[in-house]
């Protein structure tokens, strides 16, 4: 019986196949901030986000439109802005402003925290380091994120659910003012 020699060639081809296909996946490691799931970009609420806050008169349902402008670095750390417009169910108690945002992402999980920059047209740099709201989000295929959010102890008890979609044409809707940019990211 003749002994075949293709075993060395066979092993070499298997080696190339395994490392040729698995190599790029192994090389990327945990660095998934450079992939299609990156949060960098402009995100808009679709539809308006519903939230409820506890007021002196009891629970008050409201809605808000948000425009998030986010930048994610290679380590999954996020900075940005939330420009919002909110009102109650009767179209009253309107408020608008811009909030500073910081956050982080691992895989499809995103956590963001906010503080005031502009409150109803008035710059509020003294509040830019006091967190007021937290979002816990799940990103979906780089085009949509779903979030639950809640207020912190310096605002009335508030809970929110939101769906935001990536927008390519949202530059002029709720633009971030230069004053807010300077407050959130001076220098």
C-alpha positions in Angstrom: 0.0 0.0 0.0 1.4 3.4 -1.0 1.5 6.1 1.6 0.3 9.5 0.3 2.3 12.7 0.8 -0.5 15.2 0.5 -0.9 15.4 4.3 1.8 18.2 4.5 0.2 20.1 1.7 -3.3 19.4 3.2 -2.2 20.8 6.5 -0.6 23.9 4.9 -3.8 24.6 2.9 -6.0 24.2 6.1 -3.7 26.6 7.9 -4.0 29.2 5.2 -7.8 28.7 5.1 -8.3 29.0 8.8 -6.0 32.1 9.3 -7.1 33.7 6.0 -10.8 33.6 7.1 -10.4 33.9 10.9 -7.4 36.3 10.9 -9.3 39.5 10.2 -11.9 38.6 12.8 -9.2 37.9 15.4 -7.3 41.0 14.6 -10.3 43.2 15.2 -10.6 42.0 18.8 -13.0 44.1 20.9 -12.6 47.2 18.7 -16.1 47.4 17.3 -16.3 51.1 17.4 -14.9 51.3 13.8 -17.6 49.1 12.3 -21.0 49.9 10.9 -22.4 50.1 14.4 -20.5 53.3 15.2 -22.7 56.0 16.8 -21.0 58.8 14.9 -23.6 60.8 13.0 -26.9 62.6 13.4 -29.9 60.7 14.9 -33.5 61.9 15.0 -36.5 60.6 16.9 -39.0 58.8 14.7 -41.8 59.2 15.9 -41.6 61.8 18.7 -40.5 60.2 22.0 -43.1 59.7 24.7 -42.2 60.4 28.3 -43.9 60.9 31.6 -42.8 63.2 34.4 -44.1 63.4 38.0 -45.3 67.0 38.6 -47.1 68.5 41.6 -50.4 67.8 39.8 -49.5 64.2 39.3 -48.1 62.3 36.2 -47.9 64.4 33.1 -47.4 62.7 29.7 -45.3 64.6 27.2 -43.6 64.2 23.9 -40.2 65.3 22.7 -38.4 65.6 19.4 -34.7 65.0 19.7 -31.7 65.5 17.4 -28.6 63.8 18.6 -25.3 64.7 17.0 -22.7 62.1 18.2 -19.1 61.4 17.7 -17.7 58.0 18.7 -13.9 57.5 19.1 -11.9 54.3 18.4 -12.4 53.1 22.0 -16.2 53.3 21.9 -16.4 56.6 23.9 -19.1 59.0 22.7 -19.5 62.8 23.0 -22.1 65.0 21.5 -25.3 67.0 21.8 -29.0 66.5 22.2 -31.1 69.4 20.7 -34.7 68.9 21.8 -38.2 70.4 21.7 -40.8 69.1 24.2 -44.4 69.8 25.0 -47.3 68.2 26.9 -50.2 66.4 25.3 -52.2 69.7 25.0 -49.4 71.4 23.1 -48.5 73.6 26.1 -45.6 73.7 28.5 -43.2 73.8 25.5 -39.5 73.7 26.2 -36.4 73.5 24.0 -32.7 73.4 24.6 -29.4 71.6 23.9 -27.8 69.2 26.2 -24.2 68.0 26.4 -23.9 64.2 26.0 -21.2 61.7 27.0 -21.4 57.9 26.7 -19.9 54.6 25.8 -20.7 51.7 23.5 -19.8 48.0 23.7 -21.3 46.0 20.8 -24.9 47.1 20.4 -25.3 48.4 23.9 -25.0 52.2 24.3 -25.2 54.2 27.5 -25.5 58.0 27.3 -25.7 60.7 30.0 -26.8 64.4 29.6 -26.3 67.8 31.2 -27.6 71.2 30.4 -25.8 73.5 27.9 -28.7 75.7 26.7 -32.0 75.8 28.6 -34.9 77.5 26.8 -32.5 79.7 24.9 -30.4 80.6 27.9 -26.8 79.4 28.1 -26.3 77.4 31.3 -22.5 76.6 31.6 -22.8 76.3 35.4 -24.9 73.2 34.8 -22.9 71.5 32.1 -21.2 69.1 34.6 -24.3 68.2 36.5 -25.9 65.0 35.0 -29.7 65.2 34.5 -30.7 62.3 32.4 -29.4 58.8 31.4 -30.2 56.7 28.3 -29.7 53.0 28.0 -29.9 52.0 24.4 -29.7 49.1 22.0 -28.3 49.9 18.5 -29.6 48.0 15.5 -27.6 47.6 12.3 -26.2 51.2 12.5 -29.5 52.7 11.4 -31.8 52.6 14.4 -31.4 52.8 18.2 -34.1 52.1 20.8 -33.6 53.7 24.2 -35.1 53.8 27.7 -34.2 56.9 29.7 -34.7 58.3 33.1 -34.1 61.5 34.9 -31.7 61.9 37.8 -32.4 63.6 41.2 -32.0 67.2 40.0 -35.1 67.1 37.8 -38.7 65.8 38.4 -39.0 62.0 38.2 -39.0 61.3 34.4 -39.1 58.2 32.3 -38.8 58.1 28.5 -38.8 55.6 25.6 -37.4 56.6 22.3 -36.5 55.3 18.8 -34.0 57.3 16.9 -32.9 56.7 13.3 -29.7 57.8 11.6 -30.2 60.8 9.3 -28.2 61.9 6.4 -30.2 65.1 5.9 -30.7 66.5 9.3 -28.2 69.3 9.4 -30.6 72.2 9.8 -33.2 70.6 12.0 -32.6 71.8 15.6 -29.0 72.9 14.9 -26.5 72.9 17.7 -25.6 76.5 18.5 -22.0 77.7 18.8 -22.7 78.6 22.5 -23.7 75.0 23.2 -20.6 73.7 21.4 -18.4 76.0 23.5 -20.1 75.0 26.7 -20.0 71.2 26.1 -16.6 71.0 24.4 -14.6 74.1 25.2 -11.3 74.7 23.3 
